[in-house]
Structures are given as structure tokens and as C-alpha cells.
């Protein structure tokens, strides 16, 4: 099956979302088609042209955006003076609603990968009338145990990389919330401290999440590296801004709010997020969901078997 052919947007713009932020958006495919919005990972990765190819361009009006602080949106999180206090989950959800109304869309399919699945789930829980379906991959829910697994728990599996990761932190910071500790370094007024912290963070990401060369190469861009590390640690270190109760998992707790929204969860069998059973628990708490497990694949939506399953899902929903 594979991805649909490469296409170019027929419209794009910069949306003023307040707080001095302007969010880049684009639309492609069929202007009269079924609306679908694609939510990238990170947080802070930004959208790439590949996201245009998971939906049939004849059937869908495909919307891409770069979330606050990343990609082509401004101001960029790589700039030290960018105010990160106005970059939270609630802000991103409000931006989605503003963009939906700006584009004159009543309801849209929401597609999300990794962090994008967290954002998609919380958006659907808080604005269910705006969501026709969900298609999620490399699924996460943003709970504190998930962050603890990624920042500390996997240290037992990758001990050498974990030792290098911890070495960037002062000794008194190594026993607490590692994401928050790295975020403090990334907010340092010393650019050298910020750069070392960004490099250490992305080196750790590369060690624990095997990725294709195209994904690893982006970490060699110092602008991308800084914005990505700063944004991820900002969210990871602050309970993903999901509020009280995230030690148990706010999104899982509120899974009942997804009732009536059809969804497809496409998950690699080798994704380390599976160690906590998060996707299985979400699926069983959300009766309208379908869980598709893909063998021998990790946290990689671009793997051929994953793209086949994701395209199959959007094709199915195009006919609804």
C-alpha cells in the first residue's frame, strides 16, 4: 500500500494565536474533502512534507501545522528570549480550535504521532464535538510514569548511554526529575551550558529510540536541536501540563470522554512505551478504538508496515 504520492499545499499562512505567537499552517489535497489535521511529535519536532502523504489527497482536505515554538512558527524555541510559559498543552489545544475556525472546518479527523497522540487525545477529550475520528501511532499519553521510563527507566537497558546522559547534570540533580533538571540547564543564560545540555538530551533520545537516518540527522542542526530539547524538557518536566493526577495518567483517567469517537491505534510491537502497557490500557478503556499491533517495529511511524496500517485507517475513515 505505502504512502500516497508527494503533493504540495494549495494554501498556507501564519495564524496569530496570541501571546506574540504566529503558527504556520498549510492545506493540501482536496479543498472539498474530509478535513484531517496532522499533529507532529516532539513536542517541538515540527511538520515535514511526509505528513501530507498519510491521507488520500482526493478524499481529504489535509491540514498541517507547526506547533508553537517549532518549525516555521514564530517565535522559535531555539531563541533564548522566547517565552516558554505560553507554550503549554492548553495553549496548543486553543491554537487548534482557532485554526479550525479560521479554516471554516466543523469537524476533522485528528492524526497524531508520539507527542502528537498525547495532544490529539487531550484535544478530543476537551473538544469532542470537533473530532470525527482519531488515528494515532507511536502512542503516548503523557503520564509521569512514561516520562520516568524514557528518562530513567531505560537506563538499565542502555547503561553506557545513560551514564553519559547523567554526566551532563550536577550530582545533586541526578536523583530527581531528570527532564526538569535538563530544562533548567536549557534555560541557563550561558549559551555553552545550553548547547551541551541540548546535545546530551538528543544523544540520549538517539540511543533509546532507534530511528532512520533522516530523523537522526536533524539533531545535527543546532537550531533544531536547541528548540527540540528545550521544548521536550519543558513539557516532560512539567507533567505535560495535564494537571493534577498525572502520576496515574490524566488522559487514561479521562478515557471515558472519548466515548463515541472512533479511533485507530497503530503501535509497533517493539516500542518501549509498551513496557508500561499504556496502549493496551487506553484501548480497553476506550471501546470505540481499534488496536493494530505491528510486529518487529519500534517507535517509527515511517516504517513500511506502520505506514500501510496508518493509510489503511485513513482510507477506511474517508468512506465514513
C-alpha positions as protocol buffer text, in pm:
chain_id: "A"
residue {
  index: 1
  type: UNK
  ca { x: 0 y: 0 z: 0 }
}
residue {
  index: 2
  type: UNK
  ca { x: 256 y: 261 z: 111 }
}
residue {
  index: 3
  type: UNK
  ca { x: 222 y: 637 z: 137 }
}
residue {
  index: 4
  type: UNK
  ca { x: 35 y: 850 z: -113 }
}
residue {
  index: 5
  type: UNK
  ca { x: 249 y: 1043 z: -367 }
}
residue {
  index: 6
  type: UNK
  ca { x: 418 y: 1367 z: -272 }
}
residue {
  index: 7
  type: UNK
  ca { x: 198 y: 1675 z: -303 }
}
residue {
  index: 8
  type: UNK
  ca { x: 231 y: 2048 z: -247 }
}
residue {
  index: 9
  type: UNK
  ca { x: -4 y: 2266 z: -40 }
}
residue {
  index: 10
  type: UNK
  ca { x: -264 y: 2472 z: -221 }
}
residue {
  index: 11
  type: UNK
  ca { x: -280 y: 2724 z: 65 }
}
residue {
  index: 12
  type: UNK
  ca { x: -74 y: 2824 z: 367 }
}
residue {
  index: 13
  type: UNK
  ca { x: -36 y: 3103 z: 616 }
}
residue {
  index: 14
  type: UNK
  ca { x: 74 y: 3229 z: 956 }
}
residue {
  index: 15
  type: UNK
  ca { x: -204 y: 3238 z: 1217 }
}
residue {
  index: 16
  type: UNK
  ca { x: -180 y: 3490 z: 1502 }
}
residue {
  index: 17
  type: UNK
  ca { x: -269 y: 3281 z: 1808 }
}
residue {
  index: 18
  type: UNK
  ca { x: -188 y: 3545 z: 2068 }
}
residue {
  index: 19
  type: UNK
  ca { x: 92 y: 3583 z: 2322 }
}
residue {
  index: 20
  type: UNK
  ca { x: 312 y: 3710 z: 2039 }
}
residue {
  index: 21
  type: UNK
  ca { x: 297 y: 3369 z: 1866 }
}
residue {
  index: 22
  type: UNK
  ca { x: 226 y: 3303 z: 1498 }
}
residue {
  index: 23
  type: UNK
  ca { x: 162 y: 2943 z: 1394 }
}
residue {
  index: 24
  type: UNK
  ca { x: 245 y: 2816 z: 1045 }
}
residue {
  index: 25
  type: UNK
  ca { x: -29 y: 2614 z: 873 }
}
residue {
  index: 26
  type: UNK
  ca { x: -88 y: 2466 z: 529 }
}
residue {
  index: 27
  type: UNK
  ca { x: -362 y: 2277 z: 348 }
}
residue {
  index: 28
  type: UNK
  ca { x: -329 y: 2025 z: 67 }
}
residue {
  index: 29
  type: UNK
  ca { x: -533 y: 1761 z: -108 }
}
residue {
  index: 30
  type: UNK
  ca { x: -899 y: 1820 z: -195 }
}
residue {
  index: 31
  type: UNK
  ca { x: -1036 y: 2158 z: -74 }
}
residue {
  index: 32
  type: UNK
  ca { x: -1383 y: 1995 z: -58 }
}
residue {
  index: 33
  type: UNK
  ca { x: -1260 y: 1674 z: 102 }
}
residue {
  index: 34
  type: UNK
  ca { x: -1298 y: 1535 z: 451 }
}
residue {
  index: 35
  type: UNK
  ca { x: -1088 y: 1754 z: 686 }
}
residue {
  index: 36
  type: UNK
  ca { x: -793 y: 1594 z: 865 }
}
residue {
  index: 37
  type: UNK
  ca { x: -531 y: 1765 z: 1083 }
}
residue {
  index: 38
  type: UNK
  ca { x: -187 y: 1612 z: 1130 }
}
residue {
  index: 39
  type: UNK
  ca { x: -17 y: 1657 z: 1470 }
}
residue {
  index: 40
  type: UNK
  ca { x: 358 y: 1609 z: 1481 }
}
residue {
  index: 41
  type: UNK
  ca { x: 564 y: 1469 z: 1763 }
}
residue {
  index: 42
  type: UNK
  ca { x: 824 y: 1605 z: 1998 }
}
residue {
  index: 43
  type: UNK
  ca { x: 689 y: 1823 z: 2133 }
}
residue {
  index: 44
  type: UNK
  ca { x: 888 y: 2055 z: 1912 }
}
residue {
  index: 45
  type: UNK
  ca { x: 963 y: 1841 z: 1607 }
}
residue {
  index: 46
  type: UNK
  ca { x: 761 y: 2039 z: 1355 }
}
residue {
  index: 47
  type: UNK
  ca { x: 578 y: 1907 z: 1048 }
}
residue {
  index: 48
  type: UNK
  ca { x: 755 y: 1775 z: 740 }
}
residue {
  index: 49
  type: UNK
  ca { x: 618 y: 1710 z: 388 }
}
residue {
  index: 50
  type: UNK
  ca { x: 584 y: 1341 z: 470 }
}
residue {
  index: 51
  type: UNK
  ca { x: 282 y: 1415 z: 688 }
}
residue {
  index: 52
  type: UNK
  ca { x: 89 y: 1512 z: 375 }
}
residue {
  index: 53
  type: UNK
  ca { x: 108 y: 1155 z: 246 }
}
residue {
  index: 54
  type: UNK
  ca { x: -85 y: 954 z: 508 }
}
residue {
  index: 55
  type: UNK
  ca { x: -426 y: 1059 z: 370 }
}
residue {
  index: 56
  type: UNK
  ca { x: -575 y: 1017 z: 22 }
}
residue {
  index: 57
  type: UNK
  ca { x: -540 y: 1364 z: -136 }
}
residue {
  index: 58
  type: UNK
  ca { x: -852 y: 1305 z: -347 }
}
residue {
  index: 59
  type: UNK
  ca { x: -1061 y: 1228 z: -39 }
}
residue {
  index: 60
  type: UNK
  ca { x: -913 y: 1456 z: 228 }
}
residue {
  index: 61
  type: UNK
  ca { x: -853 y: 1823 z: 294 }
}
residue {
  index: 62
  type: UNK
  ca { x: -523 y: 1773 z: 478 }
}
residue {
  index: 63
  type: UNK
  ca { x: -415 y: 2036 z: 733 }
}
residue {
  index: 64
  type: UNK
  ca { x: -60 y: 2055 z: 868 }
}
residue {
  index: 65
  type: UNK
  ca { x: 74 y: 2295 z: 1129 }
}
residue {
  index: 66
  type: UNK
  ca { x: 392 y: 2360 z: 1320 }
}
residue {
  index: 67
  type: UNK
  ca { x: 302 y: 2383 z: 1687 }
}
residue {
  index: 68
  type: UNK
  ca { x: 419 y: 2683 z: 1891 }
}
residue {
  index: 69
  type: UNK
  ca { x: 791 y: 2743 z: 1901 }
}
residue {
  index: 70
  type: UNK
  ca { x: 898 y: 2500 z: 1629 }
}
residue {
  index: 71
  type: UNK
  ca { x: 926 y: 2455 z: 1254 }
}
residue {
  index: 72
  type: UNK
  ca { x: 818 y: 2770 z: 1073 }
}
residue {
  index: 73
  type: UNK
  ca { x: 615 y: 2907 z: 1366 }
}
residue {
  index: 74
  type: UNK
  ca { x: 744 y: 3213 z: 1550 }
}
residue {
  index: 75
  type: UNK
  ca { x: 900 y: 3297 z: 1787 }
}
residue {
  index: 76
  type: UNK
  ca { x: 1122 y: 2989 z: 1776 }
}
residue {
  index: 77
  type: UNK
  ca { x: 1208 y: 2798 z: 2093 }
}
residue {
  index: 78
  type: UNK
  ca { x: 1575 y: 2796 z: 1990 }
}
residue {
  index: 79
  type: UNK
  ca { x: 1591 y: 3168 z: 2073 }
}
residue {
  index: 80
  type: UNK
  ca { x: 1682 y: 3221 z: 2438 }
}
residue {
  index: 81
  type: UNK
  ca { x: 1436 y: 3510 z: 2481 }
}
residue {
  index: 82
  type: UNK
  ca { x: 1134 y: 3309 z: 2360 }
}
residue {
  index: 83
  type: UNK
  ca { x: 877 y: 3292 z: 2640 }
}
residue {
  index: 84
  type: UNK
  ca { x: 807 y: 2924 z: 2706 }
}
residue {
  index: 85
  type: UNK
  ca { x: 544 y: 2997 z: 2971 }
}
residue {
  index: 86
  type: UNK
  ca { x: 291 y: 3046 z: 2689 }
}
residue {
  index: 87
  type: UNK
  ca { x: 375 y: 2710 z: 2532 }
}
residue {
  index: 88
  type: UNK
  ca { x: 161 y: 2452 z: 2714 }
}
residue {
  index: 89
  type: UNK
  ca { x: -86 y: 2180 z: 2624 }
}
residue {
  index: 90
  type: UNK
  ca { x: -376 y: 2417 z: 2688 }
}
residue {
  index: 91
  type: UNK
  ca { x: -221 y: 2677 z: 2455 }
}
residue {
  index: 92
  type: UNK
  ca { x: -174 y: 2420 z: 2177 }
}
residue {
  index: 93
  type: UNK
  ca { x: -532 y: 2298 z: 2211 }
}
residue {
  index: 94
  type: UNK
  ca { x: -657 y: 2657 z: 2190 }
}
residue {
  index: 95
  type: UNK
  ca { x: -443 y: 2704 z: 1878 }
}
residue {
  index: 96
  type: UNK
  ca { x: -607 y: 2401 z: 1717 }
}
residue {
  index: 97
  type: UNK
  ca { x: -951 y: 2543 z: 1784 }
}
residue {
  index: 98
  type: UNK
  ca { x: -850 y: 2882 z: 1648 }
}
residue {
  index: 99
  type: UNK
  ca { x: -711 y: 2722 z: 1331 }
}
residue {
  index: 100
  type: UNK
  ca { x: -1019 y: 2502 z: 1287 }
}
residue {
  index: 101
  type: UNK
  ca { x: -1246 y: 2806 z: 1298 }
}
residue {
  index: 102
  type: UNK
  ca { x: -1008 y: 3007 z: 1078 }
}
residue {
  index: 103
  type: UNK
  ca { x: -1032 y: 2738 z: 810 }
}
residue {
  index: 104
  type: UNK
  ca { x: -1410 y: 2708 z: 843 }
}
residue {
  index: 105
  type: UNK
  ca { x: -1396 y: 2342 z: 950 }
}
residue {
  index: 106
  type: UNK
  ca { x: -1675 y: 2197 z: 1164 }
}
residue {
  index: 107
  type: UNK
  ca { x: -1517 y: 1860 z: 1248 }
}
residue {
  index: 108
  type: UNK
  ca { x: -1193 y: 1696 z: 1147 }
}
residue {
  index: 109
  type: UNK
  ca { x: -1012 y: 1367 z: 1175 }
}
residue {
  index: 110
  type: UNK
  ca { x: -717 y: 1415 z: 1409 }
}
residue {
  index: 111
  type: UNK
  ca { x: -398 y: 1221 z: 1326 }
}
residue {
  index: 112
  type: UNK
  ca { x: -114 y: 1220 z: 1580 }
}
residue {
  index: 113
  type: UNK
  ca { x: 227 y: 1062 z: 1625 }
}
residue {
  index: 114
  type: UNK
  ca { x: 407 y: 1022 z: 1960 }
}
residue {
  index: 115
  type: UNK
  ca { x: 360 y: 1355 z: 2142 }
}
residue {
  index: 116
  type: UNK
  ca { x: 105 y: 1434 z: 1870 }
}
residue {
  index: 117
  type: UNK
  ca { x: -103 y: 1144 z: 2002 }
}
residue {
  index: 118
  type: UNK
  ca { x: -97 y: 1298 z: 2351 }
}
residue {
  index: 119
  type: UNK
  ca { x: -215 y: 1630 z: 2210 }
}
residue {
  index: 120
  type: UNK
  ca { x: -477 y: 1459 z: 1991 }
}
residue {
  index: 121
  type: UNK
  ca { x: -619 y: 1261 z: 2282 }
}
residue {
  index: 122
  type: UNK
  ca { x: -643 y: 1560 z: 2515 }
}
residue {
  index: 123
  type: UNK
  ca { x: -791 y: 1773 z: 2237 }
}
residue {
  index: 124
  type: UNK
  ca { x: -1056 y: 1506 z: 2172 }
}
residue {
  index: 125
  type: UNK
  ca { x: -1132 y: 1479 z: 2544 }
}
residue {
  index: 126
  type: UNK
  ca { x: -1182 y: 1853 z: 2580 }
}
residue {
  index: 127
  type: UNK
  ca { x: -1342 y: 1924 z: 2237 }
}
residue {
  index: 128
  type: UNK
  ca { x: -1518 y: 1601 z: 2137 }
}
residue {
  index: 129
  type: UNK
  ca { x: -1766 y: 1775 z: 1907 }
}
residue {
  index: 130
  type: UNK
  ca { x: -1477 y: 1891 z: 1686 }
}
residue {
  index: 131
  type: UNK
  ca { x: -1328 y: 1543 z: 1633 }
}
residue {
  index: 132
  type: UNK
  ca { x: -1474 y: 1296 z: 1382 }
}
residue {
  index: 133
  type: UNK
  ca { x: -1209 y: 1022 z: 1430 }
}
residue {
  index: 134
  type: UNK
  ca { x: -862 y: 970 z: 1576 }
}
residue {
  index: 135
  type: UNK
  ca { x: -570 y: 792 z: 1408 }
}
residue {
  index: 136
  type: UNK
  ca { x: -274 y: 762 z: 1644 }
}
residue {
  index: 137
  type: UNK
  ca { x: 66 y: 599 z: 1617 }
}
residue {
  index: 138
  type: UNK
  ca { x: 374 y: 560 z: 1838 }
}
residue {
  index: 139
  type: UNK
  ca { x: 109 y: 618 z: 2101 }
}
residue {
  index: 140
  type: UNK
  ca { x: 178 y: 801 z: 2427 }
}
residue {
  index: 141
  type: UNK
  ca { x: -47 y: 956 z: 2690 }
}
residue {
  index: 142
  type: UNK
  ca { x: 198 y: 1195 z: 2857 }
}
residue {
  index: 143
  type: UNK
  ca { x: 177 y: 1039 z: 3204 }
}
residue {
  index: 144
  type: UNK
  ca { x: 458 y: 1085 z: 3455 }
}
residue {
  index: 145
  type: UNK
  ca { x: 542 y: 711 z: 3456 }
}
residue {
  index: 146
  type: UNK
  ca { x: 600 y: 733 z: 3080 }
}
residue {
  index: 147
  type: UNK
  ca { x: 842 y: 1023 z: 3131 }
}
residue {
  index: 148
  type: UNK
  ca { x: 1017 y: 832 z: 3411 }
}
residue {
  index: 149
  type: UNK
  ca { x: 1059 y: 532 z: 3182 }
}
residue {
  index: 150
  type: UNK
  ca { x: 1209 y: 739 z: 2900 }
}
residue {
  index: 151
  type: UNK
  ca { x: 1441 y: 945 z: 3117 }
}
residue {
  index: 152
  type: UNK
  ca { x: 1550 y: 695 z: 3384 }
}
residue {
  index: 153
  type: UNK
  ca { x: 1395 y: 351 z: 3348 }
}
residue {
  index: 154
  type: UNK
  ca { x: 1562 y: 277 z: 3015 }
}
residue {
  index: 155
  type: UNK
  ca { x: 1898 y: 350 z: 3176 }
}
residue {
  index: 156
  type: UNK
  ca { x: 1912 y: -17 z: 3277 }
}
residue {
  index: 157
  type: UNK
  ca { x: 1880 y: -118 z: 2913 }
}
residue {
  index: 158
  type: UNK
  ca { x: 2125 y: 143 z: 2781 }
}
residue {
  index: 159
  type: UNK
  ca { x: 2369 y: 184 z: 3074 }
}
residue {
  index: 160
  type: UNK
  ca { x: 2660 y: 335 z: 2878 }
}
residue {
  index: 161
  type: UNK
  ca { x: 2443 y: 598 z: 2711 }
}
residue {
  index: 162
  type: UNK
  ca { x: 2266 y: 666 z: 3042 }
}
residue {
  index: 163
  type: UNK
  ca { x: 2598 y: 730 z: 3216 }
}
residue {
  index: 164
  type: UNK
  ca { x: 2690 y: 988 z: 2950 }
}
residue {
  index: 165
  type: UNK
  ca { x: 2341 y: 1141 z: 2982 }
}
residue {
  index: 166
  type: UNK
  ca { x: 2367 y: 1182 z: 3360 }
}
residue {
  index: 167
  type: UNK
  ca { x: 2723 y: 1316 z: 3338 }
}
residue {
  index: 168
  type: UNK
  ca { x: 2593 y: 1647 z: 3198 }
}
residue {
  index: 169
  type: UNK
  ca { x: 2397 y: 1712 z: 3517 }
}
residue {
  index: 170
  type: UNK
  ca { x: 2537 y: 1834 z: 3851 }
}
residue {
  index: 171
  type: UNK
  ca { x: 2543 y: 1546 z: 4101 }
}
residue {
  index: 172
  type: UNK
  ca { x: 2267 y: 1697 z: 4315 }
}
residue {
  index: 173
  type: UNK
  ca { x: 2032 y: 1697 z: 4012 }
}
residue {
  index: 174
  type: UNK
  ca { x: 2073 y: 1329 z: 3922 }
}
residue {
  index: 175
  type: UNK
  ca { x: 1819 y: 1179 z: 4163 }
}
residue {
  index: 176
  type: UNK
  ca { x: 1512 y: 1388 z: 4084 }
}
residue {
  index: 177
  type: UNK
  ca { x: 1311 y: 1470 z: 3773 }
}
residue {
  index: 178
  type: UNK
  ca { x: 1576 y: 1443 z: 3502 }
}
residue {
  index: 179
  type: UNK
  ca { x: 1371 y: 1625 z: 3239 }
}
residue {
  index: 180
  type: UNK
  ca { x: 1319 y: 1921 z: 3471 }
}
residue {
  index: 181
  type: UNK
  ca { x: 1690 y: 1920 z: 3558 }
}
residue {
  index: 182
  type: UNK
  ca { x: 1787 y: 1933 z: 3190 }
}
residue {
  index: 183
  type: UNK
  ca { x: 1531 y: 2205 z: 3129 }
}
residue {
  index: 184
  type: UNK
  ca { x: 1699 y: 2419 z: 3396 }
}
residue {
  index: 185
  type: UNK
  ca { x: 2026 y: 2382 z: 3204 }
}
residue {
  index: 186
  type: UNK
  ca { x: 1850 y: 2468 z: 2879 }
}
residue {
  index: 187
  type: UNK
  ca { x: 1721 y: 2789 z: 3037 }
}
residue {
  index: 188
  type: UNK
  ca { x: 2071 y: 2889 z: 3153 }
}
residue {
  index: 189
  type: UNK
  ca { x: 2193 y: 3234 z: 3044 }
}
residue {
  index: 190
  type: UNK
  ca { x: 2520 y: 3066 z: 2939 }
}
residue {
  index: 191
  type: UNK
  ca { x: 2492 y: 2954 z: 2573 }
}
residue {
  index: 192
  type: UNK
  ca { x: 2764 y: 2693 z: 2621 }
}
residue {
  index: 193
  type: UNK
  ca { x: 2567 y: 2529 z: 2902 }
}
residue {
  index: 194
  type: UNK
  ca { x: 2254 y: 2530 z: 2689 }
}
residue {
  index: 195
  type: UNK
  ca { x: 2432 y: 2375 z: 2391 }
}
residue {
  index: 196
  type: UNK
  ca { x: 2592 y: 2094 z: 2596 }
}
residue {
  index: 197
  type: UNK
  ca { x: 2255 y: 2014 z: 2754 }
}
residue {
  index: 198
  type: UNK
  ca { x: 2079 y: 2007 z: 2417 }
}
residue {
  index: 199
  type: UNK
  ca { x: 2343 y: 1776 z: 2275 }
}
residue {
  index: 200
  type: UNK
  ca { x: 2325 y: 1543 z: 2577 }
}
residue {
  index: 201
  type: UNK
  ca { x: 1946 y: 1528 z: 2555 }
}
residue {
  index: 202
  type: UNK
  ca { x: 1934 y: 1447 z: 2183 }
}
residue {
  index: 203
  type: UNK
  ca { x: 2216 y: 1193 z: 2217 }
}
residue {
  index: 204
  type: UNK
  ca { x: 2003 y: 1015 z: 2478 }
}
residue {
  index: 205
  type: UNK
  ca { x: 1696 y: 1028 z: 2250 }
}
residue {
  index: 206
  type: UNK
  ca { x: 1901 y: 875 z: 1970 }
}
residue {
  index: 207
  type: UNK
  ca { x: 2022 y: 596 z: 2199 }
}
residue {
  index: 208
  type: UNK
  ca { x: 1680 y: 491 z: 2329 }
}
residue {
  index: 209
  type: UNK
  ca { x: 1464 y: 546 z: 2020 }
}
residue {
  index: 210
  type: UNK
  ca { x: 1623 y: 380 z: 1717 }
}
residue {
  index: 211
  type: UNK
  ca { x: 1531 y: 598 z: 1422 }
}
residue {
  index: 212
  type: UNK
  ca { x: 1603 y: 616 z: 1048 }
}
residue {
  index: 213
  type: UNK
  ca { x: 1900 y: 831 z: 938 }
}
residue {
  index: 214
  type: UNK
  ca { x: 1669 y: 1114 z: 825 }
}
residue {
  index: 215
  type: UNK
  ca { x: 1546 y: 1158 z: 1184 }
}
residue {
  index: 216
  type: UNK
  ca { x: 1888 y: 1136 z: 1346 }
}
residue {
  index: 217
  type: UNK
  ca { x: 2036 y: 1389 z: 1100 }
}
residue {
  index: 218
  type: UNK
  ca { x: 1804 y: 1667 z: 1220 }
}
residue {
  index: 219
  type: UNK
  ca { x: 1979 y: 1664 z: 1558 }
}
residue {
  index: 220
  type: UNK
  ca { x: 2292 y: 1790 z: 1384 }
}
residue {
  index: 221
  type: UNK
  ca { x: 2112 y: 2117 z: 1310 }
}
residue {
  index: 222
  type: UNK
  ca { x: 2191 y: 2331 z: 1618 }
}
residue {
  index: 223
  type: UNK
  ca { x: 1873 y: 2536 z: 1577 }
}
residue {
  index: 224
  type: UNK
  ca { x: 1651 y: 2229 z: 1562 }
}
residue {
  index: 225
  type: UNK
  ca { x: 1846 y: 2058 z: 1841 }
}
residue {
  index: 226
  type: UNK
  ca { x: 1807 y: 2351 z: 2079 }
}
residue {
  index: 227
  type: UNK
  ca { x: 1437 y: 2409 z: 2011 }
}
residue {
  index: 228
  type: UNK
  ca { x: 1358 y: 2039 z: 2033 }
}
residue {
  index: 229
  type: UNK
  ca { x: 1546 y: 1973 z: 2358 }
}
residue {
  index: 230
  type: UNK
  ca { x: 1414 y: 2288 z: 2520 }
}
residue {
  index: 231
  type: UNK
  ca { x: 1053 y: 2214 z: 2428 }
}
residue {
  index: 232
  type: UNK
  ca { x: 1058 y: 1844 z: 2517 }
}
residue {
  index: 233
  type: UNK
  ca { x: 1212 y: 1904 z: 2858 }
}
residue {
  index: 234
  type: UNK
  ca { x: 971 y: 2193 z: 2919 }
}
residue {
  index: 235
  type: UNK
  ca { x: 677 y: 1953 z: 2873 }
}
residue {
  index: 236
  type: UNK
  ca { x: 834 y: 1643 z: 3028 }
}
residue {
  index: 237
  type: UNK
  ca { x: 947 y: 1840 z: 3331 }
}
residue {
  index: 238
  type: UNK
  ca { x: 602 y: 1991 z: 3392 }
}
residue {
  index: 239
  type: UNK
  ca { x: 367 y: 1689 z: 3385 }
}
residue {
  index: 240
  type: UNK
  ca { x: 294 y: 1768 z: 3019 }
}
residue {
  index: 241
  type: UNK
  ca { x: 80 y: 2049 z: 3161 }
}
residue {
  index: 242
  type: UNK
  ca { x: -200 y: 1798 z: 3213 }
}
residue {
  index: 243
  type: UNK
  ca { x: -268 y: 1898 z: 3572 }
}
residue {
  index: 244
  type: UNK
  ca { x: -308 y: 1715 z: 3900 }
}
residue {
  index: 245
  type: UNK
  ca { x: -330 y: 1340 z: 3882 }
}
residue {
  index: 246
  type: UNK
  ca { x: -74 y: 1279 z: 3610 }
}
residue {
  index: 247
  type: UNK
  ca { x: 119 y: 1035 z: 3829 }
}
residue {
  index: 248
  type: UNK
  ca { x: -166 y: 795 z: 3749 }
}
residue {
  index: 249
  type: UNK
  ca { x: -226 y: 936 z: 3400 }
}
residue {
  index: 250
  type: UNK
  ca { x: -477 y: 1211 z: 3332 }
}
residue {
  index: 251
  type: UNK
  ca { x: -553 y: 1100 z: 2976 }
}
residue {
  index: 252
  type: UNK
  ca { x: -609 y: 738 z: 3080 }
}
residue {
  index: 253
  type: UNK
  ca { x: -824 y: 855 z: 3371 }
}
residue {
  index: 254
  type: UNK
  ca { x: -1039 y: 1056 z: 3131 }
}
residue {
  index: 255
  type: UNK
  ca { x: -1057 y: 791 z: 2857 }
}
residue {
  index: 256
  type: UNK
  ca { x: -1436 y: 773 z: 2906 }
}
residue {
  index: 257
  type: UNK
  ca { x: -1457 y: 1120 z: 2749 }
}
residue {
  index: 258
  type: UNK
  ca { x: -1361 y: 961 z: 2416 }
}
residue {
  index: 259
  type: UNK
  ca { x: -1686 y: 765 z: 2404 }
}
residue {
  index: 260
  type: UNK
  ca { x: -1848 y: 788 z: 2063 }
}
residue {
  index: 261
  type: UNK
  ca { x: -1527 y: 890 z: 1881 }
}
residue {
  index: 262
  type: UNK
  ca { x: -1395 y: 610 z: 1656 }
}
residue {
  index: 263
  type: UNK
  ca { x: -1021 y: 565 z: 1671 }
}
residue {
  index: 264
  type: UNK
  ca { x: -734 y: 351 z: 1542 }
}
residue {
  index: 265
  type: UNK
  ca { x: -417 y: 294 z: 1745 }
}
residue {
  index: 266
  type: UNK
  ca { x: -125 y: 173 z: 1535 }
}
residue {
  index: 267
  type: UNK
  ca { x: 161 y: 57 z: 1757 }
}
residue {
  index: 268
  type: UNK
  ca { x: 495 y: -110 z: 1692 }
}
residue {
  index: 269
  type: UNK
  ca { x: 545 y: -425 z: 1899 }
}
residue {
  index: 270
  type: UNK
  ca { x: 900 y: -312 z: 1988 }
}
residue {
  index: 271
  type: UNK
  ca { x: 802 y: 41 z: 2101 }
}
residue {
  index: 272
  type: UNK
  ca { x: 947 y: 86 z: 2451 }
}
residue {
  index: 273
  type: UNK
  ca { x: 629 y: 267 z: 2554 }
}
residue {
  index: 274
  type: UNK
  ca { x: 466 y: -77 z: 2555 }
}
residue {
  index: 275
  type: UNK
  ca { x: 664 y: -170 z: 2867 }
}
residue {
  index: 276
  type: UNK
  ca { x: 405 y: 15 z: 3075 }
}
residue {
  index: 277
  type: UNK
  ca { x: 105 y: -133 z: 2894 }
}
residue {
  index: 278
  type: UNK
  ca { x: -19 y: 218 z: 2816 }
}
residue {
  index: 279
  type: UNK
  ca { x: -159 y: 148 z: 2470 }
}
residue {
  index: 280
  type: UNK
  ca { x: -332 y: -171 z: 2581 }
}
residue {
  index: 281
  type: UNK
  ca { x: -488 y: 10 z: 2878 }
}
residue {
  index: 282
  type: UNK
  ca { x: -602 y: 300 z: 2659 }
}
residue {
  index: 283
  type: UNK
  ca { x: -759 y: 66 z: 2406 }
}
residue {
  index: 284
  type: UNK
  ca { x: -952 y: -123 z: 2673 }
}
residue {
  index: 285
  type: UNK
  ca { x: -1069 y: 199 z: 2838 }
}
residue {
  index: 286
  type: UNK
  ca { x: -1191 y: 333 z: 2502 }
}
residue {
  index: 287
  type: UNK
  ca { x: -1439 y: 85 z: 2349 }
}
residue {
  index: 288
  type: UNK
  ca { x: -1464 y: 279 z: 2021 }
}
residue {
  index: 289
  type: UNK
  ca { x: -1094 y: 219 z: 1948 }
}
residue {
  index: 290
  type: UNK
  ca { x: -918 y: -43 z: 1739 }
}
residue {
  index: 291
  type: UNK
  ca { x: -566 y: -154 z: 1833 }
}
residue {
  index: 292
  type: UNK
  ca { x: -338 y: -258 z: 1546 }
}
residue {
  index: 293
  type: UNK
  ca { x: -5 y: -405 z: 1660 }
}
residue {
  index: 294
  type: UNK
  ca { x: 273 y: -413 z: 1401 }
}
residue {
  index: 295
  type: UNK
  ca { x: 542 y: -677 z: 1455 }
}
residue {
  index: 296
  type: UNK
  ca { x: 913 y: -602 z: 1462 }
}
residue {
  index: 297
  type: UNK
  ca { x: 871 y: -222 z: 1459 }
}
residue {
  index: 298
  type: UNK
  ca { x: 959 y: 31 z: 1728 }
}
residue {
  index: 299
  type: UNK
  ca { x: 871 y: 399 z: 1770 }
}
residue {
  index: 300
  type: UNK
  ca { x: 871 y: 467 z: 1396 }
}
residue {
  index: 301
  type: UNK
  ca { x: 560 y: 578 z: 1207 }
}
residue {
  index: 302
  type: UNK
  ca { x: 763 y: 575 z: 885 }
}
residue {
  index: 303
  type: UNK
  ca { x: 833 y: 201 z: 886 }
}
residue {
  index: 304
  type: UNK
  ca { x: 664 y: 40 z: 582 }
}
residue {
  index: 305
  type: UNK
  ca { x: 433 y: -185 z: 782 }
}
residue {
  index: 306
  type: UNK
  ca { x: 333 y: 111 z: 1001 }
}
residue {
  index: 307
  type: UNK
  ca { x: 257 y: 335 z: 704 }
}
residue {
  index: 308
  type: UNK
  ca { x: 47 y: 60 z: 549 }
}
residue {
  index: 309
  type: UNK
  ca { x: -163 y: 32 z: 865 }
}
residue {
  index: 310
  type: UNK
  ca { x: -197 y: 409 z: 901 }
}
residue {
  index: 311
  type: UNK
  ca { x: -300 y: 462 z: 539 }
}
residue {
  index: 312
  type: UNK
  ca { x: -546 y: 174 z: 570 }
}
residue {
  index: 313
  type: UNK
  ca { x: -702 y: 352 z: 869 }
}
residue {
  index: 314
  type: UNK
  ca { x: -738 y: 689 z: 697 }
}
residue {
  index: 315
  type: UNK
  ca { x: -874 y: 517 z: 386 }
}
residue {
  index: 316
  type: UNK
  ca { x: -1137 y: 346 z: 600 }
}
residue {
  index: 317
  type: UNK
  ca { x: -1242 y: 671 z: 768 }
}
residue {
  index: 318
  type: UNK
  ca { x: -1257 y: 851 z: 432 }
}
residue {
  index: 319
  type: UNK
  ca { x: -1553 y: 630 z: 348 }
}
residue {
  index: 320
  type: UNK
  ca { x: -1747 y: 711 z: 667 }
}
